[in-house]
Amino acid sequence: MSSILVLNGPNLNLLGTRQPEVYGTTTLADIENLCADWAQSEGCSVTFEQSNHEGVLIDHIHAARGEHQGIILNAGAYTHTSIALMDAIASVELPAIELHLSNVHAREAFRHKSYISKVAVGLISGFGAHGYVLALEAMKQHVSH
Ligand code: CA2
């Protein structure tokens, strides 16, 4: 059975409570439930984590080695700044999909740069909460080939 880590970065715990015009009204708990429902219907295992701390996110990435076949990463604003997260993804040699709720390329220029893209197998951006299901589908396909 394939096992996938879904990892969420800073401020995503606030989803559904602030800035609904940008990020929608779906909470992170709702997204976790969407992922759990997908996992059950597909016969996959999904582990869902969130942290506001760069080092904790790195620890989750390191711990994924030997536990999961792939990582789906919404690194939040660390996407645009963190060489440390990029290095962590490269070091574990697991496929990673970069995920964003919003279309980062339709937003401010500082969101157009991504350190995660350099080490990701692909990018899903702009489909809101449904992007998590799209990323899970893509990762399932990717690890089965
Ligand atoms: O679109 C995405 O998923 C982002 O990763 C979200 C990040 C942002 O910095 C990235 O550029 C794109 C921000 C997450 C903040 O989430 C909030 C949720 C509710 C209220 C305020 C922030």
Boltz pocket constraint, residues with backbone or C-beta under 6 A from the ligand:
constraints:
  - pocket:
      binder: B
      contacts: [[A, 10], [A, 11], [A, 12], [A, 14], [A, 15], [A, 16], [A, 17], [A, 18], [A, 19], [A, 23], [A, 74], [A, 75], [A, 76], [A, 77], [A, 78], [A, 79], [A, 99], [A, 100], [A, 101], [A, 102], [A, 103], [A, 104], [A, 111]]
      max_distance: 6.0
